[in-house]
Amino acid sequence: MRYSVLAAALLFGCGHPATVEECETIVERIVELELKQRHRGSEEAIRETAEKTKQAVHDSTMSQCVGRRITNEAMECVHTAETSQELVDDCFDGWR
């Protein structure tokens, strides 16, 4: 699962301990990108399923994210990624 790869990636690397806010941002961005990919052009469908999807990935991602090493560059990448796969591959690839 992509979310496990992300959590594992956060284990390594320079930077600072990830804050709750940074991890919340990562979770929200993953959900946003996944839903946009599944429901292209349907903003209503995205809104309807966003909270449910967020709840499904929130606990595991947060427990594996908070306090792990993360860089400012990785967080910038999270904000500019266009797909969830890009987020995992490009933002955290060097940390595996």
C-alpha positions in Angstrom: 0.0 0.0 0.0 1.3 3.5 -0.9 0.7 4.8 2.6 3.0 2.2 4.2 5.7 3.2 1.7 5.3 6.8 2.7 5.5 6.0 6.4 8.6 3.9 5.8 10.2 6.7 3.8 9.7 9.1 6.7 11.9 6.9 8.9 15.1 8.0 7.2 16.8 11.1 6.1 17.9 14.5 7.3 15.5 17.2 8.4 13.4 17.6 11.4 10.8 15.5 13.3 7.5 15.7 11.4 4.9 17.7 13.3 1.2 16.7 13.6 0.4 19.5 11.3 2.8 18.3 8.6 1.5 14.8 8.8 -2.1 16.1 8.6 -1.1 18.0 5.4 0.4 14.8 3.9 -2.8 12.8 4.7 -5.0 15.5 3.3 -2.9 15.9 0.1 -2.9 12.1 -0.4 -6.6 12.0 -0.1 -7.1 15.0 -2.4 -4.9 13.5 -5.1 -6.4 10.0 -4.9 -9.9 11.4 -5.2 -9.1 13.7 -8.0 -7.6 10.8 -9.9 -10.7 8.6 -9.3 -13.3 11.3 -9.9 -11.9 13.5 -12.6 -13.9 16.6 -12.9 -16.5 15.7 -10.3 -16.0 18.1 -7.4 -19.2 16.8 -5.7 -18.0 13.2 -5.8 -14.7 14.3 -4.3 -16.3 16.2 -1.5 -18.7 13.3 -0.7 -15.9 10.7 -0.3 -13.1 12.9 1.0 -13.9 12.6 4.7 -14.5 8.9 4.5 -11.2 8.3 2.7 -9.3 10.6 5.1 -10.6 8.6 8.1 -9.5 5.4 6.4 -5.8 6.5 6.0 -5.6 9.0 8.9 -4.8 6.8 11.9 -2.2 4.5 10.3 -0.5 7.4 8.5 -0.4 9.7 11.5 0.9 7.0 13.8 3.7 6.2 11.4 4.4 9.9 10.5 4.5 12.1 13.5 8.1 12.5 14.8 9.7 10.9 11.8 12.4 12.9 10.0 11.1 15.1 7.2 12.7 18.0 5.2 11.3 21.3 4.1 11.9 20.2 0.5 9.8 17.1 1.0 6.9 19.2 2.3 7.2 21.6 -0.6 7.1 18.5 -2.9 3.9 17.3 -1.1 2.2 20.6 -2.0 3.2 20.4 -5.7 2.7 16.7 -6.4 0.1 16.1 -9.0 -0.7 12.5 -8.1 -0.4 10.4 -4.9 2.0 8.1 -6.6 4.2 11.1 -7.6 3.9 12.3 -4.0 5.3 9.0 -2.7 7.9 8.5 -5.4 9.2 12.0 -5.8 8.8 13.5 -2.4 10.1 10.6 -0.3 12.0 8.3 -2.8 15.5 9.1 -1.6 14.5 8.1 2.0 13.9 4.4 1.4 
